[in-house]
Amino acid sequence: MLAPQAGDPPVIVTELGRELRYGWHDLVLYHGHGFPGGVAHALRVMQRALPIVSPDGPPERREIRIRTAFRGPGARDAFEMMTRAVTEGRYHVDPALERPERGPTLERYVFEVGYRDRSVVLVIREGIVDDEFVRLGRLTSRTAEEELRLEGLKLDMARRLLALEARETYIVVAR
């Protein structure tokens, strides 16, 4: 079973002045088990970004904006649960954010999280995303063997992310 480290902090946001707390298990209940790596990415992105864009305490969830080059449904669903940004038009997949200079494995792992007048851009650290995972994930057609391998790599990705603290997964490249 996938689980974050003991003591992994929840993502805390507010809605109408009341706190909402989201951890790994909450996000999986919303998304399901299809793309656990994407769910783990969203969790780590929010854990890393929110203290920067809202240093005085939990942000109002419906004022958080997300722009990313990442196209995965696990991350999209996790961001939606935490922020309602997809439903309310504050979540945008923007290929212009890609960083091709980082290579095909890392180029899409770019997230811009905004809150009120602040924003932060995060990129994934090297060594977390596996080249084979990206290659298989981008295939438009996969054999049964490739599909099985990709499912294993999705779980490996989530395990790697959940074994690290947020600051060990994403680098701040702009504020």
Secondary structure, DSSP 4 states (H G I P E B T S, - for coil): ---PPTTPPPEEEEETTEEEEE-HHHHHHHH-SS-HHHHHHHHHHHHHHHHHH-TTSPPBGGGEEEEES---HHHHHHHHHHH-TTTTT-EEE-GGG--GGG-TTTTT-EEEEEETTEEEEEEEPTTSS-HHHHHHHT-SS--HHHHHHHHHHHHHHHHHHHTS-GGGTEEEEE-
